[in-house]
Amino acid sequence: MPQRTLSADEAAQQLKISKATLYSYVSRGLIRSEEGQGKTRARRYVAADVEALLRRKEQRRHPDRTAESALHFGDPVLESAITLIEEGQLFYRGWNAIELARTHSFEAVASLLWGVEEADNTLFNHVALEAAATRHMQDMQTQMAPWQSLAPVERFQLALPLAAAADLAAFNQSPEAVAQTGARILHMLVMVTTNAIVTTPIAHHL
């Protein structure tokens, strides 16, 4: 069955754009076109592509609606190797979310989400993290003094740029290094919230 097509005027009108913009969409591969029939051989534009582009524009204008529909177990906003919604259940890296909460520690779940199969006590080595946190605490001590009246999220927004400037290892983008950076960040955020060096599992401080 032939696919439905639109004239340039019809496609531009539906998208509320100029023909010049329509042609740029075609050149970027967003909309397919084909040679039309008849004397003029004017190009026709695939209606399904125009409609898909309209939907994407609508999603960008109203991202809250897209997220809400996904939370109600509709179509996913993005395909993900981390999460799966199936038959009303949530899965992370193939694990049922409820089962994860029952059987895994906070650190183990974080490791799983980061794609690291190491045990808690290797990625979240509290001796190594404590040493790094102590250095950060000393570096940020004077800056942190006025933060006490701020909400935790506001403290995080101030602490992260300071920590990033002193943590050159964070620029290593290998999977293992990214997970280690994540562990340092979590450790530091708990420290900023509690004003104390974290020496026990993170969940004990939450």
N, C-alpha and C positions, 0 to 999 in steps of 0.2 A: 504494500500500500504506500503510495507516494506521501512523503511528509508535507505537512502544511507549511506554506511559506507566506511571507508578507512582502509588500512593496517597500521601497525605502521610505516613502511617506508614512505608511502604516506603522512600520517598525519605529521610526523616529517619534511618531505621535504617541505610541504606547509607552515608550521609555521617557518621553518628555525631554528629548535631546535634539540637537541639530543633526542634519545629515552628515556634517563633517565629523561629529563625535561618533555617529553610527559607523562611519567608515573606519575610524580609528579602532573601534571595538572589533571590527572584522579583521583588521590587520594584526591585532593582538590575539586573535584566536578565540575571542569571547563569543562571537556570533558567526555561524557559518553562512555562507552565501553560495548561490548557484545561478547559473545563467538561465534567464527566463525564456519563455516561449514567445512567439509572435515576431512582428517585424522589428521592434526596437531591441529585442534581446536584453531588456533591462534586467539587472540582477535582482534576485529574490532572496529574502532572508528567512532563515529557518525559525518558525514561530516558537518552537520548543526552547530554542536558545534565548530568544527575546524574553519569554516567560520566566526562564530560569534566572536571567539577569535581573528581572523585576523582583523576583523573590529574594535574591541576595541583597538588592538595594533596600528592600523592606526590612530585612533582618538587621542591616546596619543601622537603619533609622530607629528600629525598635528592638535592640538586643535583649531587653528584659522579657519581651514576649517569647523570643526564641528560647531563652534559658528556661522560662516557666514551662513551656511546652515540653522541653526535654526532661524537666524534673517530674512531669506527669507521665513519664515513660513513653513519650512520643519518639519521633526520630531524633537521633543524637545530633548535637550541634556539630561535633567533630568526631570522626573515627579515632579511636584511641587504643593504644596497646596497654594502657593502664586500667581503664575502667570498662565495665560491661553492664548494661541494664537488660535483664532477660527475665521474662515471666514474673515481673514485679519484684525482682531481687537485684541487689547491687553486688558486683564482683570487682575486686581489685587484684590485678595480675593473676586472675584465675581463681582467687580465693573468695568465698562468700564473706561479705563484710561483717555479718554478725558473728560468724565463726572466727574471723580474725580478731575481733574485739574480745572474744572469750578466751582465745588460746595464745595470742601473741602480745608481747609488751609493746609499749609506745615506740621504743627504738627499733624493734623488729619490724613493725609495720612501716616505719619510715624507710628502713633499709630495703624492704620489699618494693615500695613505691619508687625508690631510686634505682631499682634494678640490680641491687647488690645482694648477693647470696651469702655474705659473710655473717657470722654470728654477732649478736649485740656487742659482746665484749671486745670485738676487734674494731668495728667502725666507731662505736661509741665507747672508746677506751677512755674512761674518766680520768686516768692519770695524765694522759696526753692532752685531753681536752681541758683539764684543770690548769695545766701549765700555760696553754694558749689563752685561756680565759683570764688567768691572772695577769698576763701581759696586757691584754685588752683593758682589763679593769684599771690597771695602773695608768695606762695611756689616756683613758677616758674619765678618770676620777674627777678632775676639775670640771670637765664639760657636763658631767652627770649631775652635779650638785643642784642646778636649777630645775632639773627634770622631775623632782619628786612629786610635784603637784600635777604632773601630766598623766593622761590615761596611758595604759600600756602601749596601745598602737602608736600613739604620738611619740613615745620613747623609742619605739622600734624605728620609726621614720628618721629619727635623729641619730640613732646608734649605728644603723647599717652603713651609711656613707663613711663614718669614722672608721668602722671596722674594715671596710673594703680598702681604704687607703693604706692600711697596715697589713693586709693579708694578700700578699702577692701570689700565694699558692692558689687563690681563688680564680686566677686567670687560666689555670690548667683545665682544659675542657674534656679530658678523658673521663669515661664513666666513673671510674673509681675515685678520681680526684673531685669530681662534681659531688659525689656522695659524701666524701670527707668534708668538703666545704659546707654542705648542707648540715652535717652533724655539728660543725663549729658554729654555724649560724644559730641553730636551735639552742645549743648550749649557751651562747652569748645572750640570746633573747630572754632565756629563763633567768640568767644572771642579772640582766638589766631590770627585769620585773621584780626580782626578789632582793636585789642589792646584796647578793651573796654568791660566792663561788659554789658551783654545783658539783657535789662529790658523790651523789647518789643518783639512781635512775630518774630521768626527767619527770616521769609521771608522779613521783613523790612530791614534786614542787608545784604541780598544777592544781 
